[in-house]
Amino acid sequence: MTINRLFDLLDDWRNLPAYQLERRADIFFAIHLNKIIEKRIGTKIDFIIPEFPVRIGELPEQNPNNNQSFKIDYLTYSKYKNKVYLIELKTDQRSRREKQDLYLKHASELKIEGLVRGLIKIYEATNQKVKYENLLDKIENIGWIKRDKKIVKNLNIEVEPSIIYIQPLNEENKESIISFDNIINALSDSNDLLTKRFVKSLEKWKTDTNKK
């Protein structure tokens, strides 16, 4: 079966030094993200935006003219609870970095108002207008901006996002971490063949590839 072959390759190649599993496997986490968050946190998610750009010039101690960005794996929004989660996926327990954690913390402290402010500045500076207009469509559907032709109005939403890490283990039992065991439990009742095969691989992906 092709599904089994796909996951067999991921299971095997994750053991190689230059292979980045999370780049190949992120779509399998993404398609289940709603259910994972609802089961773990009790919050229904209405919007998911992958690779959300955070303008570096908005962060503390950075050049305010810097229109470059770092990307958050998923920005999710619960309309009912008016909650925003910045979600970072790590398929390797060792890949957490202090600098990235700090960037995420500063991004959260910007609140939605600051994240959107930076996004508008990136849009005004970028040559990728169409792709950023597609992103702005999603932001407008959430209700964080208003647009009139080429004018984008920031509605200054003062919601501070929470940070969540999806990673193999949660050894300190932190609420801000969703472990692979949490995902396995959330998806264990599924009869979908793809989901069942994903869960089987998650059992292997919990292990540290640097240990025999």
N, C-alpha and C positions, 0 to 999 in steps of 0.2 A: 504494500500500500504506500502511495506517495507521501501521505502524512507521516507515517512511521519513518520513512527514509529521511524526510526533512528533519525531524527531531533527532534521529540517530546521528545525523551529521552535526547538529548543534551540540549534542551531548559529547561527541568525540572532539570536535574542533575547539571547544572551549578550553581544552587542556593544552592548547598550543600557545606559545608566548605572545604572539602578535595578534591573535584572534580576539576581536571585541564582540562578545556575545550580545551585549545589550543593544548594539546597533542593529543586529539581525533579529533579535527576539522581542523588541519593544512592541511590535504590533500585536503580539499575543497577549501581552499585559494590557495594551490599550483597549482591545475589544472586550475585555472583562472588567475594565476599570470601574464602571458604574457599580457593578455587583460587588466588587472587592471593597470599595469605599462604604457602600451601604451596609455590608455585613460587618465590617470592622469598626466603623465610626457611627453607623446609624443615620447617615445622611444621604438622601437621594440626590444624585448629581444630574443637572439639566444640561450643562455645557462642558465640553472638553476641548481645549485648544492646545495642540502639541507645539513644542519648540517655541514657546512664547518669548519674544525678544525683550530683554531689559536693557535700556540705554545706559551705558556705562557712565556717561556724563551726568546722570542723575544721582549717582552713588557718592557717598562721602569720600573726601580726599581724592577725587578724580577730577580730571580736566573737564569743566562744565561744557566745553565745546566738542567733546568726544561723542560722535554719533554712532560709534561701534556698539555692539550689544553682545551680551552673553545670553544663552538660551536656557529656559526652564523646560524640562522635559514635558510636563503637562501643567497647564493652568486649568483648574476645574471650578465650577460655580454651581452652588445649590440655590435656586431661586426661592424656594420655600423658606429656607433658613437664612438666606442672605449671607452665605458662608463661601469663602474663596479658599482653595487649597493650592499651594505651589508644591508640585510633586516631582521628586527626583528619583529616577530609577537607577539602581545599582545591582548588577548581576554578580559582582565580585565584592565580597565583604571588605577587601583591602583597598577598594578604589575611592572611598570617601577621602576628600581633601579639605584641609582647614580653610584654604582660600575660597574654595567653592562654597563651603558652608557659610562663610562670612558674607559672600556675595548674596546668597539666598536670604540671610538674615537682613541685610540692608535693603534688599528688594521688598521684603515683607513690610519693613518699616516705612517704605515709601507710600504704602497703602495703594488702593486702586487709583486714586487721583494721580499719584506720582508715576505709577506704572503707565497709565494712559498718557500722561503728559509727555513722558519719554517716547512712547510709541508714536505720538503725533509728530514729534521732532524728527524721528527716524523716517517717517513717511514723507515729510517735507524735504528731506535730504536725499532720499534713495532714488536710484534709477529703476528699481523694481516696483514701479507704481502699481501695476495690476495685482501682483501678489499681495502687496500691503493693503490694497483696497479690498481684496478678498478677506484679509484678516480684520480690517475695519468693519466689514459687513457683519462678521461674527460679534465683534465688540458692540456694535450698534444694536444687534438683536438681543444681547444681554441687557442693554439699557444704560451703558456707561458713557456713550457719546451721542451727539446729534450731528447730522451732516446736512449741509445745504450747498449743493453743487460741490465745489472743491474746498469749502470751509468745513473744518472739523471742530466741533465744540466739545470740550471736555466737561462732563457733568459733575466733576469733582466728587466722586463717590468716596466717602471716608471709611471704607471697610479695610481693615488690616488682615491680609491673608495669613492663614496658618501654613506651616511648612511640614510636609510629610515625606519621609524617605521610604521607598520600597527597596528592600535589600534582603539577602539570604537569611540573616539571623537578627534576632532582637534580644541580645544577651542580657541587657539591663532592663528589659520589659518597659521600654519607653512608649508613651502614647503616640509620639510623633513618628513611630516606625511601624510599617506594615511588613511583617516577615513573610518569607515564602510559605511557612507553615500556616500563617493566617490566610494566605491565598488558597492553599490546598484545602483548608477547611471550608472556605467560602464557596469553592467550586466542586466540592466532593459529591454533591447531589446531582450533578449534571450527567445527562445521558448522551450529550453531544460528543461525537468521536474525536473531533479536534480538541475540545476542552479536556477530555479524559487523557488524551496523549500529552497535552501540555502539562497537566497535573503530574503525570508520570515522570516527565523530565524535570519538573520543579524539585522532585525528591532528590534528583542527582545534582541539580544546580545549587542546592543548599551547601554542598561540600566545598571545601577549600581546595582549589586545584594546585596549590603550592604545597600540599601535604599528601604524602602517600598513605 
